Amino acid sequence: MNYQRVRTVLVGFALAMTLGVVGCAASKEFTPEEFATITKDMTEAKVIEVLGKPKETVESLGSRRLFWVVNDKYYSISFTDGKVIAPLAHADKADYEMMMGLMKAMKAMPKP
């Protein structure tokens, strides 16, 4: 029996299972009702616990905005000092992309 080959197969299997579990956790799908439970002053850690890892995060001018896309619905939440300022369920993809673009544009601006 080739123990090196068996070991390689087992390590590969374990790695694949680990990545599968991590991938599932990162791509959690939430409902509009779950999103509605997000309230002002909720911590960022609690939001991520409820909604899962965001698709993208943009920081600018002391504010941080997390972005999610779930079942062709678009969401973002702004944070200051690690707490929710405003959750936003975007009307459509264009609205979502505009918000992300504004955040990225503000990030690129020179600081006063």
N, CA and C atoms as a LAMMPS dump frame, in Angstrom:
ITEM: TIMESTEP
0
ITEM: NUMBER OF ATOMS
336
ITEM: BOX BOUNDS ff ff ff
-5.0000000000000000e+02 5.0000000000000000e+02
-5.0000000000000000e+02 5.0000000000000000e+02
-5.0000000000000000e+02 5.0000000000000000e+02
ITEM: ATOMS id mol type element x y z
1 1 1 N 0.843 -1.179 0
2 1 2 C 0 0 0
3 1 3 C 0.889 1.243 0
4 2 1 N 0.558 2.201 -0.826
5 2 2 C 1.327 3.425 -0.944
6 2 3 C 0.769 4.46 0.043
7 3 1 N 1.396 4.553 1.221
8 3 2 C 0.904 5.436 2.283
9 3 3 C 1 6.906 1.9
10 4 1 N 2.037 7.265 1.134
11 4 2 C 2.179 8.655 0.705
12 4 3 C 0.988 9.078 -0.152
13 5 1 N 0.565 8.204 -1.05
14 5 2 C -0.58 8.512 -1.929
15 5 3 C -1.871 8.619 -1.107
16 6 1 N -2.065 7.701 -0.162
17 6 2 C -3.253 7.739 0.699
18 6 3 C -3.265 9.033 1.508
19 7 1 N -2.108 9.4 2.039
20 7 2 C -1.997 10.63 2.828
21 7 3 C -2.334 11.843 1.959
22 8 1 N -1.82 11.896 0.757
23 8 2 C -2.085 13 -0.157
24 8 3 C -3.575 13.1 -0.463
25 9 1 N -4.206 11.966 -0.717
26 9 2 C -5.643 11.959 -1.011
27 9 3 C -6.437 12.448 0.207
28 10 1 N -6.07 11.986 1.394
29 10 2 C -6.781 12.405 2.611
30 10 3 C -6.599 13.895 2.892
31 11 1 N -5.389 14.39 2.711
32 11 2 C -5.14 15.814 2.925
33 11 3 C -5.93 16.634 1.913
34 12 1 N -5.942 16.192 0.663
35 12 2 C -6.718 16.883 -0.372
36 12 3 C -8.2 16.896 -0.051
37 13 1 N -8.712 15.762 0.424
38 13 2 C -10.121 15.663 0.791
39 13 3 C -10.442 16.609 1.949
40 14 1 N -9.584 16.618 2.96
41 14 2 C -9.799 17.491 4.12
42 14 3 C -9.775 18.957 3.698
43 15 1 N -8.851 19.31 2.814
44 15 2 C -8.772 20.683 2.333
45 15 3 C -10.035 21.062 1.553
46 16 1 N -10.489 20.176 0.694
47 16 2 C -11.704 20.437 -0.086
48 16 3 C -12.907 20.621 0.827
49 17 1 N -13.025 19.814 1.851
50 17 2 C -14.144 19.927 2.792
51 17 3 C -14.067 21.247 3.556
52 18 1 N -12.856 21.629 3.981
53 18 2 C -12.686 22.882 4.714
54 18 3 C -13.067 24.067 3.84
55 19 1 N -12.589 24.086 2.608
56 19 2 C -12.921 25.184 1.708
57 19 3 C -14.411 25.217 1.41
58 20 1 N -15.025 24.08 1.306
59 20 2 C -16.466 24.022 1.071
60 20 3 C -17.24 24.624 2.214
61 21 1 N -16.848 24.328 3.437
62 21 2 C -17.526 24.876 4.611
63 21 3 C -17.302 26.377 4.688
64 22 1 N -16.071 26.83 4.467
65 22 2 C -15.785 28.257 4.508
66 22 3 C -16.549 28.972 3.411
67 23 1 N -16.569 28.408 2.231
68 23 2 C -17.298 29.015 1.118
69 23 3 C -18.769 29.159 1.418
70 24 1 N -19.36 28.167 2.046
71 24 2 C -20.787 28.244 2.378
72 24 3 C -21.051 29.341 3.387
73 25 1 N -20.173 29.469 4.367
74 25 2 C -20.367 30.489 5.388
75 25 3 C -20.273 31.887 4.798
76 26 1 N -19.371 32.075 3.84
77 26 2 C -19.168 33.389 3.26
78 26 3 C -20.319 33.79 2.348
79 27 1 N -21.026 32.829 1.796
80 27 2 C -22.059 33.166 0.824
81 27 3 C -23.469 32.951 1.379
82 28 1 N -23.625 33.172 2.674
83 28 2 C -24.93 33.008 3.303
84 28 3 C -25.97 33.874 2.609
85 29 1 N -27.122 33.315 2.377
86 29 2 C -28.217 34.081 1.799
87 29 3 C -29.21 34.409 2.901
88 30 1 N -29.57 35.674 2.995
89 30 2 C -30.529 36.088 4.008
90 30 3 C -31.796 36.591 3.324
91 31 1 N -32.851 36.679 4.085
92 31 2 C -34.14 37.132 3.557
93 31 3 C -34.31 38.63 3.813
94 32 1 N -35.217 39.268 3.099
95 32 2 C -35.513 40.675 3.393
96 32 3 C -35.966 40.865 4.848
97 33 1 N -36.647 39.873 5.382
98 33 2 C -37.09 39.951 6.787
99 33 3 C -35.891 39.937 7.738
100 34 1 N -34.885 39.123 7.436
101 34 2 C -33.677 39.114 8.267
102 34 3 C -32.949 40.455 8.161
103 35 1 N -32.9 41.005 6.943
104 35 2 C -32.262 42.309 6.769
105 35 3 C -32.992 43.372 7.588
106 36 1 N -34.297 43.272 7.655
107 36 2 C -35.098 44.247 8.395
108 36 3 C -34.818 44.227 9.895
109 37 1 N -34.168 43.182 10.405
110 37 2 C -33.84 43.123 11.833
111 37 3 C -32.61 43.96 12.182
112 38 1 N -31.918 44.443 11.158
113 38 2 C -30.723 45.256 11.396
114 38 3 C -31.168 46.658 11.803
115 39 1 N -30.676 47.114 12.95
116 39 2 C -31.111 48.396 13.492
117 39 3 C -29.927 49.315 13.766
118 40 1 N -30.245 50.602 13.883
119 40 2 C -29.238 51.611 14.2
120 40 3 C -28.509 51.218 15.483
121 41 1 N -27.207 51.44 15.503
122 41 2 C -26.317 51.167 16.636
123 41 3 C -25.964 49.694 16.822
124 42 1 N -26.482 48.792 15.982
125 42 2 C -26.075 47.384 16.052
126 42 3 C -24.594 47.308 15.662
127 43 1 N -23.846 46.422 16.284
128 43 2 C -22.422 46.319 15.965
129 43 3 C -22.213 45.634 14.616
130 44 1 N -21.084 45.945 14.006
131 44 2 C -20.738 45.323 12.732
132 44 3 C -20.622 43.806 12.884
133 45 1 N -20.057 43.358 13.992
134 45 2 C -19.923 41.91 14.225
135 45 3 C -21.294 41.236 14.269
136 46 1 N -22.266 41.86 14.915
137 46 2 C -23.614 41.298 14.996
138 46 3 C -24.262 41.274 13.613
139 47 1 N -24.069 42.323 12.83
140 47 2 C -24.624 42.373 11.475
141 47 3 C -24.069 41.217 10.641
142 48 1 N -22.762 41.004 10.71
143 48 2 C -22.145 39.922 9.941
144 48 3 C -22.622 38.567 10.447
145 49 1 N -22.86 38.453 11.732
146 49 2 C -23.416 37.209 12.286
147 49 3 C -24.801 36.935 11.685
148 50 1 N -25.619 37.965 11.524
149 50 2 C -26.979 37.817 11.004
150 50 3 C -26.989 37.637 9.484
151 51 1 N -26.206 38.465 8.77
152 51 2 C -26.278 38.504 7.311
153 51 3 C -25.181 37.717 6.595
154 52 1 N -24.114 37.417 7.29
155 52 2 C -22.984 36.751 6.649
156 52 3 C -21.988 37.768 6.114
157 53 1 N -20.917 37.252 5.573
158 53 2 C -19.83 38.086 5.062
159 53 3 C -20.318 38.909 3.865
160 54 1 N -19.995 40.217 3.847
161 54 2 C -20.422 41.044 2.722
162 54 3 C -19.636 40.739 1.456
163 55 1 N -20.213 41.109 0.331
164 55 2 C -19.534 40.947 -0.959
165 55 3 C -18.365 41.913 -1.062
166 56 1 N -18.558 43.126 -0.549
167 56 2 C -17.511 44.14 -0.636
168 56 3 C -17.647 45.117 0.522
169 57 1 N -16.516 45.694 0.899
170 57 2 C -16.479 46.71 1.949
171 57 3 C -15.69 47.898 1.421
172 58 1 N -16.22 49.103 1.618
173 58 2 C -15.529 50.319 1.196
174 58 3 C -15.506 51.278 2.379
175 59 1 N -14.321 51.835 2.664
176 59 2 C -14.175 52.814 3.734
177 59 3 C -13.798 54.159 3.148
178 60 1 N -14.405 55.217 3.683
179 60 2 C -14.013 56.559 3.262
180 60 3 C -14.515 57.593 4.253
181 61 1 N -13.686 58.586 4.481
182 61 2 C -14.027 59.722 5.342
183 61 3 C -14.612 59.304 6.692
184 62 1 N -14.022 58.318 7.32
185 62 2 C -14.45 57.881 8.636
186 62 3 C -15.693 57.01 8.659
187 63 1 N -16.194 56.662 7.492
188 63 2 C -17.37 55.812 7.39
189 63 3 C -16.988 54.521 6.679
190 64 1 N -17.738 53.49 6.937
191 64 2 C -17.495 52.181 6.334
192 64 3 C -18.838 51.672 5.827
193 65 1 N -18.871 51.156 4.595
194 65 2 C -20.117 50.626 4.049
195 65 3 C -19.869 49.211 3.559
196 66 1 N -20.721 48.292 4.012
197 66 2 C -20.669 46.893 3.596
198 66 3 C -21.77 46.657 2.582
199 67 1 N -21.46 45.84 1.554
200 67 2 C -22.388 45.585 0.449
201 67 3 C -22.667 44.098 0.302
202 68 1 N -23.939 43.74 0.075
203 68 2 C -24.365 42.355 -0.156
204 68 3 C -25.246 42.28 -1.399
205 69 1 N -25.186 41.141 -2.092
206 69 2 C -26.115 40.831 -3.174
207 69 3 C -26.679 39.448 -2.861
208 70 1 N -28.01 39.361 -2.727
209 70 2 C -28.67 38.097 -2.39
210 70 3 C -29.904 37.942 -3.27
211 71 1 N -29.908 36.885 -4.069
212 71 2 C -31.07 36.599 -4.928
213 71 3 C -31.52 37.81 -5.747
214 72 1 N -30.579 38.439 -6.417
215 72 2 C -30.851 39.61 -7.253
216 72 3 C -31.448 40.784 -6.484
217 73 1 N -31.182 40.846 -5.19
218 73 2 C -31.558 41.993 -4.37
219 73 3 C -30.259 42.58 -3.824
220 74 1 N -30.237 43.888 -3.639
221 74 2 C -29.009 44.606 -3.326
222 74 3 C -29.158 45.354 -2.006
223 75 1 N -28.152 45.209 -1.142
224 75 2 C -28.202 45.784 0.199
225 75 3 C -26.859 46.428 0.538
226 76 1 N -26.9 47.453 1.382
227 76 2 C -25.675 47.996 1.957
228 76 3 C -26.01 48.601 3.313
229 77 1 N -24.986 48.667 4.139
230 77 2 C -25.152 49.225 5.487
231 77 3 C -23.948 50.105 5.775
232 78 1 N -24.2 51.328 6.262
233 78 2 C -23.102 52.209 6.646
234 78 3 C -22.861 52.101 8.153
235 79 1 N -21.584 52.215 8.505
236 79 2 C -21.145 52.103 9.893
237 79 3 C -20.229 53.277 10.232
238 80 1 N -20.327 53.75 11.451
239 80 2 C -19.367 54.682 12.016
240 80 3 C -19.017 54.161 13.397
241 81 1 N -17.729 54.134 13.69
242 81 2 C -17.24 53.603 14.972
243 81 3 C -17.755 52.187 15.231
244 82 1 N -17.887 51.374 14.171
245 82 2 C -18.28 49.977 14.311
246 82 3 C -19.758 49.734 14.574
247 83 1 N -20.575 50.789 14.443
248 83 2 C -22.016 50.645 14.7
249 83 3 C -22.831 51.117 13.495
250 84 1 N -23.969 50.452 13.297
251 84 2 C -24.84 50.77 12.164
252 84 3 C -25.33 52.21 12.248
253 85 1 N -25.207 52.897 11.121
254 85 2 C -25.799 54.223 10.966
255 85 3 C -27.091 54.088 10.168
256 86 1 N -26.99 53.392 9.015
257 86 2 C -28.175 53.276 8.163
258 86 3 C -28.126 52.023 7.295
259 87 1 N -29.047 51.068 7.507
260 87 2 C -29.177 49.946 6.576
261 87 3 C -29.98 50.398 5.361
262 88 1 N -29.622 49.899 4.19
263 88 2 C -30.291 50.326 2.972
264 88 3 C -30.542 49.138 2.048
265 89 1 N -31.816 48.869 1.768
266 89 2 C -32.186 47.89 0.746
267 89 3 C -32.342 48.695 -0.54
268 90 1 N -31.424 48.502 -1.475
269 90 2 C -31.406 49.306 -2.702
270 90 3 C -32.573 48.941 -3.617
271 91 1 N -33.06 49.932 -4.343
272 91 2 C -34.193 49.733 -5.249
273 91 3 C -33.841 48.772 -6.382
274 92 1 N -32.592 48.851 -6.843
275 92 2 C -32.163 48.006 -7.953
276 92 3 C -30.639 48.003 -8.046
277 93 1 N -30.132 47.286 -9.03
278 93 2 C -28.687 47.154 -9.2
279 93 3 C -28.034 48.509 -9.482
280 94 1 N -28.685 49.346 -10.269
281 94 2 C -28.127 50.658 -10.603
282 94 3 C -27.951 51.514 -9.347
283 95 1 N -28.933 51.491 -8.462
284 95 2 C -28.861 52.237 -7.208
285 95 3 C -27.709 51.725 -6.346
286 96 1 N -27.588 50.414 -6.263
287 96 2 C -26.513 49.752 -5.512
288 96 3 C -25.149 50.166 -6.063
289 97 1 N -24.998 50.086 -7.383
290 97 2 C -23.719 50.424 -8.008
291 97 3 C -23.399 51.911 -7.862
292 98 1 N -24.421 52.766 -7.871
293 98 2 C -24.206 54.191 -7.663
294 98 3 C -23.667 54.445 -6.257
295 99 1 N -24.262 53.784 -5.252
296 99 2 C -23.787 53.958 -3.874
297 99 3 C -22.345 53.483 -3.745
298 100 1 N -22.04 52.336 -4.335
299 100 2 C -20.676 51.822 -4.265
300 100 3 C -19.724 52.787 -4.984
301 101 1 N -20.14 53.294 -6.131
302 101 2 C -19.31 54.247 -6.865
303 101 3 C -19.058 55.522 -6.079
304 102 1 N -20.095 56.034 -5.412
305 102 2 C -19.935 57.233 -4.579
306 102 3 C -18.947 56.993 -3.446
307 103 1 N -19.065 55.851 -2.803
308 103 2 C -18.14 55.524 -1.709
309 103 3 C -16.702 55.435 -2.229
310 104 1 N -16.522 54.795 -3.367
311 104 2 C -15.171 54.662 -3.931
312 104 3 C -14.63 56.02 -4.388
313 105 1 N -15.499 56.874 -4.928
314 105 2 C -15.072 58.211 -5.345
315 105 3 C -14.646 59.039 -4.141
316 106 1 N -15.41 58.95 -3.052
317 106 2 C -15.048 59.687 -1.829
318 106 3 C -13.735 59.169 -1.261
319 107 1 N -13.528 57.865 -1.366
320 107 2 C -12.275 57.275 -0.866
321 107 3 C -11.081 57.813 -1.646
322 108 1 N -11.274 58.039 -2.946
323 108 2 C -10.178 58.509 -3.805
324 108 3 C -9.882 60.008 -3.647
325 109 1 N -10.814 60.73 -3.024
326 109 2 C -10.61 62.178 -2.858
327 109 3 C -9.497 62.449 -1.872
328 110 1 N -8.735 63.519 -2.109
329 110 2 C -7.682 63.864 -1.141
330 110 3 C -8.303 64.291 0.187
331 111 1 N -7.648 63.918 1.257
332 111 2 C -8.153 64.276 2.591
333 111 3 C -7.918 65.757 2.85
334 112 1 N -8.876 66.399 3.525
335 112 2 C -8.744 67.851 3.792
336 112 3 C -7.637 68.154 4.759
